[in-house]
Amino acid sequence: MSHGPPETPLATVDVIIEIDGGIVLVRRRHPPLGWALPGGFVDRGESVAEAARREAKEETALEVELRELLGVYSDPKRDPRGLFTISTVFIASARGKPEGGDDAAAAKVFALDALPPEIAFDHPTILADYRRYLAGGGRPPLDR
């Protein structure tokens, strides 16, 4: 019988927040540093949708309306900290001005064609899938 922590992946969420013709990214306060989609770990007792709304609010001060599920990302190497995470990625909308909070040092709206170069985790892959989806290319591949 195992007495250590479970070896199963950790559930996470990421949110592509569409606002003012762009999307919101947060500058991470803790490693890995860089810009990232708002998101984080799902807490015990909450659904992934609840976690997405909570994380968006904590990191950007925005109330979001979840509109669509972009996809589920489970590459075991997606988190450079060595954590095995599976992220449910939502597309959401919001109004207002984002402000960094919680573990986000800043929150800012970026045009899709003017994203910062230093984007953390596998979020460049997620954003490429999002661009392709917006262009009518369908949902991301199932092996993400």
C-alpha positions as a LaTeX table, in Angstrom:
\begin{tabular}{lrrr}
\hline
Residue & $x$ (\AA) & $y$ (\AA) & $z$ (\AA) \\
\hline
Met1 & 0.00 & 0.00 & 0.00 \\
Ser2 & 1.38 & 3.42 & $-0.99$ \\
His3 & 1.76 & 6.04 & 1.73 \\
Gly4 & 3.04 & 8.94 & $-0.39$ \\
Pro5 & 1.15 & 11.49 & $-2.42$ \\
Pro6 & $-0.82$ & 10.20 & $-5.39$ \\
Glu7 & 1.12 & 9.81 & $-8.61$ \\
Thr8 & $-1.78$ & 11.15 & $-10.65$ \\
Pro9 & $-1.62$ & 14.48 & $-12.53$ \\
Leu10 & $-2.68$ & 17.75 & $-10.92$ \\
Ala11 & $-5.76$ & 19.45 & $-12.37$ \\
Thr12 & $-5.22$ & 23.00 & $-13.61$ \\
Val13 & $-7.08$ & 25.58 & $-15.68$ \\
Asp14 & $-6.02$ & 28.34 & $-18.05$ \\
Val15 & $-8.24$ & 31.11 & $-19.40$ \\
Ile16 & $-7.93$ & 32.99 & $-22.67$ \\
Ile17 & $-9.72$ & 36.22 & $-21.73$ \\
Glu18 & $-10.85$ & 38.19 & $-24.78$ \\
Ile19 & $-11.16$ & 41.91 & $-24.09$ \\
Asp20 & $-10.83$ & 45.12 & $-26.13$ \\
Gly21 & $-9.75$ & 43.27 & $-29.28$ \\
Gly22 & $-6.94$ & 41.41 & $-27.51$ \\
Ile23 & $-6.29$ & 38.85 & $-24.81$ \\
Val24 & $-5.14$ & 39.18 & $-21.21$ \\
Leu25 & $-1.77$ & 37.82 & $-20.14$ \\
Val26 & $-0.31$ & 37.99 & $-16.63$ \\
Arg27 & 3.34 & 38.53 & $-15.76$ \\
Arg28 & 4.30 & 35.78 & $-13.33$ \\
Arg29 & 5.61 & 36.75 & $-9.91$ \\
His30 & 7.18 & 33.29 & $-9.32$ \\
Pro31 & 9.18 & 30.89 & $-11.53$ \\
Pro32 & 8.79 & 30.11 & $-14.27$ \\
Leu33 & 8.93 & 33.83 & $-14.98$ \\
Gly34 & 7.47 & 35.47 & $-18.05$ \\
Trp35 & 3.97 & 36.11 & $-19.31$ \\
Ala36 & 1.22 & 33.49 & $-19.10$ \\
Leu37 & $-2.47$ & 32.94 & $-19.48$ \\
Pro38 & $-4.32$ & 33.51 & $-16.21$ \\
Gly39 & $-4.85$ & 30.19 & $-14.49$ \\
Gly40 & $-3.80$ & 27.81 & $-11.78$ \\
Phe41 & $-4.68$ & 24.74 & $-9.79$ \\
Val42 & $-8.20$ & 23.44 & $-9.26$ \\
Asp43 & $-9.03$ & 23.41 & $-5.55$ \\
Arg44 & $-10.65$ & 20.44 & $-3.84$ \\
Gly45 & $-14.43$ & 20.72 & $-4.12$ \\
Glu46 & $-14.59$ & 23.04 & $-7.14$ \\
Ser47 & $-15.31$ & 22.34 & $-10.78$ \\
Val48 & $-12.87$ & 23.34 & $-13.51$ \\
Ala49 & $-15.28$ & 26.13 & $-14.53$ \\
Glu50 & $-15.37$ & 27.46 & $-10.96$ \\
Ala51 & $-11.57$ & 27.28 & $-10.78$ \\
Ala52 & $-11.23$ & 29.16 & $-14.08$ \\
Arg53 & $-13.50$ & 31.98 & $-12.90$ \\
Arg54 & $-11.73$ & 32.14 & $-9.51$ \\
Glu55 & $-8.21$ & 32.14 & $-10.98$ \\
Ala56 & $-9.14$ & 34.79 & $-13.56$ \\
Lys57 & $-10.56$ & 37.01 & $-10.79$ \\
Glu58 & $-7.56$ & 36.47 & $-8.46$ \\
Glu59 & $-4.95$ & 37.16 & $-11.14$ \\
Thr60 & $-6.64$ & 39.86 & $-13.25$ \\
Ala61 & $-9.44$ & 41.35 & $-11.06$ \\
Leu62 & $-11.82$ & 40.61 & $-13.95$ \\
Glu63 & $-15.15$ & 38.81 & $-13.73$ \\
Val64 & $-15.14$ & 36.50 & $-16.74$ \\
Glu65 & $-17.88$ & 34.81 & $-18.70$ \\
Leu66 & $-16.66$ & 31.38 & $-19.81$ \\
Arg67 & $-17.88$ & 30.89 & $-23.38$ \\
Glu68 & $-16.09$ & 27.86 & $-24.80$ \\
Leu69 & $-13.70$ & 25.07 & $-24.05$ \\
Leu70 & $-10.64$ & 25.33 & $-26.31$ \\
Gly71 & $-9.10$ & 22.03 & $-25.26$ \\
Val72 & $-7.34$ & 19.90 & $-22.68$ \\
Tyr73 & $-3.53$ & 19.98 & $-22.49$ \\
Ser74 & $-1.74$ & 17.05 & $-20.86$ \\
Asp75 & 1.82 & 16.82 & $-22.21$ \\
Pro76 & 3.75 & 15.54 & $-19.15$ \\
Lys77 & 6.46 & 18.13 & $-19.92$ \\
Arg78 & 4.11 & 21.14 & $-20.12$ \\
Asp79 & 5.20 & 22.48 & $-16.70$ \\
Pro80 & 8.95 & 23.22 & $-16.44$ \\
Arg81 & 8.80 & 22.89 & $-12.64$ \\
Gly82 & 8.53 & 19.12 & $-13.13$ \\
Leu83 & 4.89 & 18.96 & $-12.05$ \\
Phe84 & 2.61 & 16.68 & $-14.06$ \\
Thr85 & $-0.41$ & 18.87 & $-14.78$ \\
Ile86 & $-3.44$ & 18.61 & $-17.01$ \\
Ser87 & $-4.98$ & 21.93 & $-17.98$ \\
Thr88 & $-8.53$ & 22.57 & $-19.13$ \\
Val89 & $-8.32$ & 25.71 & $-21.28$ \\
Phe90 & $-11.33$ & 28.01 & $-21.58$ \\
Ile91 & $-12.11$ & 30.95 & $-23.86$ \\
Ala92 & $-13.82$ & 33.73 & $-21.91$ \\
Ser93 & $-14.88$ & 37.32 & $-22.27$ \\
Ala94 & $-14.70$ & 40.19 & $-19.80$ \\
Arg95 & $-15.05$ & 43.94 & $-19.51$ \\
Gly96 & $-12.92$ & 46.35 & $-17.56$ \\
Lys97 & $-9.23$ & 46.94 & $-16.98$ \\
Pro98 & $-7.13$ & 43.97 & $-15.86$ \\
Glu99 & $-4.97$ & 44.42 & $-12.77$ \\
Gly100 & $-2.35$ & 41.95 & $-11.57$ \\
Gly101 & $-3.13$ & 40.19 & $-8.31$ \\
Asp102 & $-2.33$ & 37.03 & $-6.32$ \\
Asp103 & 0.76 & 35.47 & $-7.96$ \\
Ala104 & 0.49 & 37.77 & $-11.01$ \\
Ala105 & 2.84 & 40.78 & $-10.84$ \\
Ala106 & 0.92 & 42.47 & $-13.67$ \\
Ala107 & $-1.96$ & 41.88 & $-16.08$ \\
Lys108 & $-2.13$ & 43.44 & $-19.51$ \\
Val109 & $-4.15$ & 43.21 & $-22.73$ \\
Phe110 & $-2.09$ & 42.19 & $-25.78$ \\
Ala111 & $-3.09$ & 42.06 & $-29.43$ \\
Leu112 & $-2.66$ & 38.52 & $-30.79$ \\
Asp113 & $-0.13$ & 39.81 & $-33.31$ \\
Ala114 & 1.90 & 41.65 & $-30.64$ \\
Leu115 & 2.42 & 39.10 & $-27.86$ \\
Pro116 & 5.50 & 39.37 & $-25.64$ \\
Pro117 & 8.36 & 36.97 & $-26.48$ \\
Glu118 & 8.77 & 35.42 & $-23.03$ \\
Ile119 & 5.62 & 33.29 & $-22.61$ \\
Ala120 & 5.75 & 30.58 & $-19.91$ \\
Phe121 & 4.71 & 26.93 & $-19.82$ \\
Asp122 & 3.17 & 25.48 & $-22.99$ \\
His123 & 1.15 & 28.66 & $-23.46$ \\
Pro124 & 2.77 & 29.45 & $-26.86$ \\
Thr125 & 1.28 & 26.14 & $-28.08$ \\
Ile126 & $-2.12$ & 26.98 & $-26.57$ \\
Leu127 & $-2.07$ & 30.44 & $-28.15$ \\
Ala128 & $-1.08$ & 29.00 & $-31.55$ \\
Asp129 & $-4.02$ & 26.57 & $-31.26$ \\
Tyr130 & $-6.29$ & 29.49 & $-30.31$ \\
Arg131 & $-5.16$ & 31.50 & $-33.36$ \\
Arg132 & $-5.80$ & 28.49 & $-35.62$ \\
Tyr133 & $-9.23$ & 28.00 & $-34.01$ \\
Leu134 & $-10.16$ & 31.65 & $-34.60$ \\
Ala135 & $-9.09$ & 31.32 & $-38.24$ \\
Gly136 & $-11.52$ & 28.44 & $-38.71$ \\
Gly137 & $-8.94$ & 25.67 & $-38.35$ \\
Gly138 & $-10.94$ & 23.73 & $-35.78$ \\
Arg139 & $-10.13$ & 22.59 & $-32.30$ \\
Pro140 & $-6.59$ & 21.64 & $-31.23$ \\
Pro141 & $-5.27$ & 18.12 & $-31.85$ \\
Leu142 & $-6.29$ & 15.60 & $-29.21$ \\
Asp143 & $-2.70$ & 14.77 & $-28.28$ \\
Arg144 & $-1.92$ & 18.10 & $-26.63$ \\
\hline
\end{tabular}
